[in-house]
Structure formats: C-alpha cells, structure tokens
Amino acid sequence: MALPTATPVTSQITDHDLVARLRAGEGSAFDTIFAAWYAPLVRFATRLVGDGARAEDVVQDTMLALWRGRTTLDPHLSPQAWLFHATRNRALNVVRHDAIASRAEPRLAISLQLSADDHRADADRALADAELHAAIDAAVAALPPRCREVFVLSRMHGVRQTQIAVRLGISTKTVEAHMTQALRVLRQQLSPWLGSGARSSR
C-alpha cells in the first residue's frame, strides 16, 4: 500500500496558526499547506478516480475551494482533515459523474442503479475497496510524525520493534506506546469501513 507523505511543517507552526493566517489572507500560509498536502491528496484521489491527471484536477479544485473559503473557515479546524474530506467528496462526485457518462464500467454500477443484483454487488465492492484503501492512506497520513514512522516501519516494512527502537534512538516501550496509539487511531478512523471488527482486531 502506497503511503502518503507530506513535506513536514516546522514544529513551531501549528494548525491553529496556519488557519489563523489563512483566514487573514496570508498567501504564505496557503503555500505551506499546499506544499505539505498536495502530493498525498493526489495519491488519495487517484485511488478513488483511478487516474492521476484527473486526481490532480480534483485536488487543485479542493485547494482553490480552501483559498476561496478561507474567511469562513472554523478557526479550530485541522487543515489536513478538511482537505482529505473535501477531496474525497469531490473525487466521489467525479466517480458518480462517470457512472452516468459510462454505463459499461462495473465499478460504477451502484451509482447507475442497475437492475441486476450481481452488477450492483460488484460495483459496491469495487467502490468500497477503493474508499477503504484511500481511507487507510488518509488515516496513516494523519498520525503524528513519530507515531506514523514507527507504524510504517513495523507494519509496512516488517521491522521488529527492537530494531525500530535502535534505528530511531528510542526505547522499546516508546515504540510499543506509538504502536498502541497508531492502532487505536486507525481503528477509530476506519471503523465506518471495518465495522465492529476494527474494534476487536489487534
């Protein structure tokens, strides 16, 4: 699974600061958000629309909407959460539009309300699978940097916890704590897709 990565924002700049500056019309705040999240959002949208160029259009529209609506933003919102949510909605609108334009695409059959139950089931599964993968990418990207680093090393690359501790210069208990936090957050974020199983899994 491809992992969204973002250009780190300096630790001195908080989400609250960025939103406050963005609401005030500071272009540099928008530039910071754009640089950090454009590439991860494109990968996220590509999983839903199936095409990189169209995914870029979706993300550019989302970024434009963020800038145009800056004065009405909630001062306490997370720019990252807003962007992923808005991008998802726009990407799914593209998918639904394609369903009307191209009735032969099985993945979009659910949007077309086809009468054949097997076609609807195939489309439902395909769209749900695409949304799940995108949701996983977004949930991992939303983890705190060190927590995300530990999770990726452990679950994506199969590195043992003792090796992670040595590599990152932290204790194994700290590694375990980061993993516990990561799994708890991912269960919460992915519960709409995984149901009760997400709460009972490791």
URGIKA-V862686 format. One record per residue. N is the residue number from 1. RES is the residue in one small letter. PSI is psi in degrees with one decimal (NA if undefined). BURIAL is I if it has 9 or more other ideal C-beta (glycine too) atoms within 8 Angstrom, else O. Layout:
n | res | psi | burial
N | RES | PSI | BURIAL
N | RES | PSI | BURIAL
This chain:
n | res | psi | burial
1 | m | 127.5 | O
2 | a | 137.6 | O
3 | l | 121.9 | I
4 | p | 135.0 | I
5 | t | 154.5 | O
6 | a | 151.9 | I
7 | t | 121.0 | O
8 | p | 137.9 | O
9 | v | 136.1 | I
10 | t | 146.0 | O
11 | s | -21.9 | O
12 | q | -18.8 | O
13 | i | 113.8 | O
14 | t | 165.3 | O
15 | d | -41.9 | I
16 | h | -43.6 | O
17 | d | -44.3 | O
18 | l | -45.5 | I
19 | v | -41.0 | I
20 | a | -43.4 | I
21 | r | -38.0 | I
22 | l | -44.2 | I
23 | r | -30.4 | I
24 | a | -2.8 | O
25 | g | 18.7 | O
26 | e | 116.1 | O
27 | g | -30.1 | O
28 | s | -32.2 | O
29 | a | -42.6 | I
30 | f | -42.0 | I
31 | d | -38.6 | O
32 | t | -45.8 | I
33 | i | -43.6 | I
34 | f | -48.1 | I
35 | a | -35.2 | O
36 | a | -36.8 | I
37 | w | -4.1 | I
38 | y | -52.8 | I
39 | a | -46.7 | I
40 | p | -36.7 | I
41 | l | -35.8 | I
42 | v | -43.2 | I
43 | r | -40.0 | I
44 | f | -49.0 | I
45 | a | -33.9 | I
46 | t | -35.1 | I
47 | r | -27.7 | I
48 | l | -42.5 | I
49 | v | -15.8 | I
50 | g | 12.6 | O
51 | d | 125.3 | O
52 | g | -41.0 | O
53 | a | -42.4 | O
54 | r | -33.6 | I
55 | a | -39.8 | I
56 | e | -39.5 | I
57 | d | -42.2 | O
58 | v | -47.2 | I
59 | v | -39.6 | I
60 | q | -39.7 | O
61 | d | -40.2 | I
62 | t | -44.9 | I
63 | m | -39.9 | I
64 | l | -41.0 | O
65 | a | -37.3 | I
66 | l | -45.7 | I
67 | w | -45.3 | I
68 | r | -32.3 | O
69 | g | 16.5 | O
70 | r | -36.0 | I
71 | t | -17.3 | O
72 | t | 6.8 | O
73 | l | 145.4 | I
74 | d | 125.0 | O
75 | p | -20.9 | O
76 | h | 7.1 | O
77 | l | 159.3 | I
78 | s | 117.8 | O
79 | p | -39.7 | I
80 | q | -47.4 | I
81 | a | -41.9 | I
82 | w | -44.9 | I
83 | l | -43.8 | I
84 | f | -40.1 | I
85 | h | -46.6 | O
86 | a | -38.7 | I
87 | t | -41.9 | I
88 | r | -46.5 | I
89 | n | -42.9 | O
90 | r | -39.9 | I
91 | a | -41.8 | I
92 | l | -29.6 | I
93 | n | -37.6 | O
94 | v | -43.7 | I
95 | v | -44.2 | I
96 | r | -38.0 | I
97 | h | -41.3 | O
98 | d | -31.3 | I
99 | a | -35.0 | I
100 | i | -38.2 | O
101 | a | -29.0 | O
102 | s | 91.4 | O
103 | r | -7.6 | O
104 | a | -8.1 | O
105 | e | 113.2 | I
106 | p | -35.9 | I
107 | r | -24.8 | I
108 | l | 9.0 | I
109 | a | -32.8 | I
110 | i | -34.8 | I
111 | s | -26.3 | I
112 | l | -9.1 | I
113 | q | 45.2 | O
114 | l | 147.4 | I
115 | s | -27.1 | O
116 | a | 121.7 | O
117 | d | -38.2 | O
118 | d | -35.4 | O
119 | h | -42.2 | I
120 | r | -40.8 | I
121 | a | -43.0 | O
122 | d | -44.2 | I
123 | a | -41.6 | I
124 | d | -45.5 | I
125 | r | -42.4 | O
126 | a | -45.1 | I
127 | l | -40.5 | I
128 | a | -39.7 | I
129 | d | -43.2 | O
130 | a | -42.5 | I
131 | e | -38.3 | I
132 | l | -47.0 | I
133 | h | -41.4 | I
134 | a | -39.1 | I
135 | a | -38.9 | I
136 | i | -47.4 | I
137 | d | -45.5 | I
138 | a | -40.1 | I
139 | a | -41.5 | I
140 | v | -42.3 | I
141 | a | -28.0 | I
142 | a | -9.8 | I
143 | l | 151.7 | I
144 | p | 148.3 | O
145 | p | -51.4 | O
146 | r | -38.9 | O
147 | c | -44.1 | I
148 | r | -40.5 | I
149 | e | -43.4 | I
150 | v | -44.8 | I
151 | f | -44.3 | I
152 | v | -44.7 | I
153 | l | -42.1 | I
154 | s | -54.1 | I
155 | r | -27.9 | O
156 | m | -33.8 | I
157 | h | -3.4 | O
158 | g | 25.1 | O
159 | v | 134.3 | I
160 | r | 153.9 | O
161 | q | -37.4 | I
162 | t | -37.3 | O
163 | q | -36.5 | O
164 | i | -42.7 | I
165 | a | -43.6 | I
166 | v | -44.8 | O
167 | r | -39.2 | O
168 | l | -5.7 | I
169 | g | 35.1 | O
170 | i | 169.0 | O
171 | s | 159.4 | O
172 | t | -31.9 | O
173 | k | -36.5 | O
174 | t | -39.6 | I
175 | v | -47.1 | I
176 | e | -39.9 | I
177 | a | -42.4 | O
178 | h | -41.2 | I
179 | m | -41.6 | I
180 | t | -44.4 | O
181 | q | -45.3 | I
182 | a | -46.4 | I
183 | l | -37.6 | I
184 | r | -44.7 | O
185 | v | -42.6 | I
186 | l | -39.4 | I
187 | r | -42.6 | I
188 | q | -46.3 | O
189 | q | -32.9 | I
190 | l | 2.1 | I
191 | s | -33.5 | I
192 | p | -27.0 | O
193 | w | -33.8 | I
194 | l | -13.7 | I
195 | g | -151.7 | O
196 | s | -23.1 | O
197 | g | -29.2 | O
198 | a | -29.5 | I
199 | r | -21.6 | O
200 | s | -10.7 | O
201 | s | 168.5 | O
202 | r | NA | O
